[in-house]
Amino acid sequence: MANLVRKFLSKQDLMDVETAIKEAETRTAGEIRVAIRQKRSKKEKSLTVEQLARHEFVHLGMMKTVDRTGILIFLLLEAKEFFILADEHINQKVAPRSWDSVAEAMAGRFAKKEFRQGLLDAVRSLGEHLAAHFPAKAGDKNELSNKVDIS
């Protein structure tokens, strides 16, 4: 695990987030990923956290889900910023502004240095939103890894 990540989350915390993703996805056809980037590379210095999240979304293959129902929580630790990015099919049914309340709650937890709980609450909340619009289907399979991606 990368050094900067260890300041915020333990290995057990990361495993708890992965378990929360797995549990949330049992109720939805959606796919949730969490990606944690320690810092921008030299060539990424001019990119916003949203632009970095979009790059990570593609890098993780999230747009390749059958129903285009992936959602990413992207954290940029060095800048203490994050972005929630949903795929096009989700955005057709759920206004992107719907994620603002999730982001506000997560920011509140992060401000209290409750990083594990902030991520767990966000994953569960995203799972509830997805389940309301994209309930689990018969034969649905996990299309993306639940592992927290750290780079």
C-alpha positions in Angstrom: 0.0 0.0 0.0 1.3 3.4 -0.9 2.7 5.7 1.8 0.3 8.6 1.5 -2.7 6.2 1.5 -1.5 4.7 4.8 -1.9 8.1 6.4 -5.6 7.9 5.8 -6.7 4.3 5.5 -5.4 1.0 6.9 -5.4 -2.3 4.9 -8.4 -3.3 7.0 -10.2 -0.1 6.1 -9.6 -0.8 2.4 -10.9 -4.4 2.8 -14.0 -2.9 4.6 -14.6 -0.6 1.6 -14.3 -3.6 -0.8 -16.9 -5.5 1.4 -19.2 -2.6 1.3 -19.0 -2.4 -2.5 -19.8 -6.1 -2.7 -22.8 -5.8 -0.4 -24.1 -2.7 -2.2 -23.9 -4.4 -5.6 -26.0 -7.3 -4.4 -29.0 -5.0 -4.7 -28.2 -3.3 -8.0 -27.2 -4.0 -11.5 -24.8 -1.0 -11.1 -21.1 -1.3 -10.5 -19.2 0.8 -7.9 -15.5 1.4 -7.9 -13.2 3.4 -5.6 -9.9 4.7 -6.9 -7.4 6.5 -4.8 -4.6 8.5 -6.5 -1.8 9.7 -4.2 -0.8 12.7 -6.4 -0.8 14.0 -9.9 2.0 13.1 -12.2 4.1 15.9 -13.7 2.1 15.8 -16.9 -1.2 15.9 -15.0 -0.4 19.1 -13.0 -2.9 21.2 -15.1 -5.7 18.7 -14.9 -8.7 19.1 -12.6 -9.8 16.3 -10.2 -12.8 15.8 -12.6 -10.5 15.4 -15.6 -8.4 12.9 -13.6 -11.5 11.0 -12.5 -12.6 10.8 -16.2 -9.2 9.4 -17.2 -9.4 6.9 -14.3 -12.9 5.9 -15.3 -11.6 4.9 -18.7 -8.4 3.3 -17.3 -10.5 1.0 -15.1 -12.7 0.0 -18.0 -15.8 1.3 -16.3 -17.5 2.3 -19.5 -17.4 -1.3 -20.7 -20.2 -2.6 -18.4 -23.1 -4.1 -20.3 -25.6 -1.5 -19.2 -23.2 1.4 -18.7 -24.0 1.6 -15.0 -20.7 2.2 -13.4 -20.0 4.8 -10.8 -16.6 5.9 -9.6 -15.5 7.6 -6.3 -12.1 9.1 -7.2 -9.9 10.5 -4.5 -6.8 12.6 -5.1 -5.1 12.6 -1.7 -2.3 15.1 -2.3 -4.9 17.8 -3.2 -7.5 16.5 -0.6 -10.1 16.4 -3.4 -12.5 13.9 -4.7 -15.0 13.4 -7.5 -18.0 11.1 -8.0 -18.4 10.2 -11.7 -21.3 8.1 -13.1 -21.6 6.5 -16.5 -23.9 7.7 -19.2 -26.8 5.3 -18.6 -26.9 6.3 -14.9 -26.8 10.0 -15.9 -29.8 9.4 -18.2 -31.9 8.4 -15.2 -30.2 10.2 -12.3 -29.2 13.8 -12.4 -25.5 14.2 -11.8 -26.4 16.7 -9.0 -27.9 13.8 -7.1 -24.4 12.9 -6.1 -23.9 16.2 -4.4 -25.5 15.0 -1.1 -23.3 12.0 -1.1 -20.2 14.2 -1.8 -21.2 16.6 1.0 -21.7 13.8 3.5 -18.3 12.3 2.5 -16.6 15.7 2.8 -18.1 16.1 6.3 -16.7 12.8 7.4 -13.3 13.5 5.8 -13.2 16.9 7.6 -13.4 15.0 10.8 -10.7 12.6 9.7 -13.2 9.8 9.4 -12.0 8.6 6.1 -13.0 5.0 6.4 -16.5 5.9 7.5 -16.8 8.6 4.8 -16.1 6.0 2.1 -18.3 3.4 3.6 -21.2 5.8 3.9 -20.7 7.0 0.3 -20.5 3.5 -1.1 -23.7 2.5 0.7 -25.5 5.7 -0.4 -24.5 5.2 -4.0 -25.7 1.6 -3.7 -29.1 2.8 -2.5 -29.4 5.3 -5.4 -28.4 2.7 -7.9 -30.7 0.0 -6.5 -33.7 2.5 -6.8 -33.0 3.1 -10.5 -31.1 -0.1 -11.5 -32.3 -3.0 -9.3 -30.4 -6.3 -9.4 -31.4 -8.5 -12.3 -31.6 -12.3 -12.5 -28.2 -13.6 -13.7 -26.5 -10.3 -13.0 -22.8 -10.7 -12.5 -20.1 -8.6 -11.0 -18.5 -7.0 -14.1 -15.8 -4.9 -12.3 -13.5 -5.6 -9.5 -14.5 -4.5 -6.0 -10.9 -3.9 -5.1 -10.0 -0.3 -4.2 -7.6 0.9 -6.9 -4.5 2.7 -5.6 -2.1 4.5 -7.7 
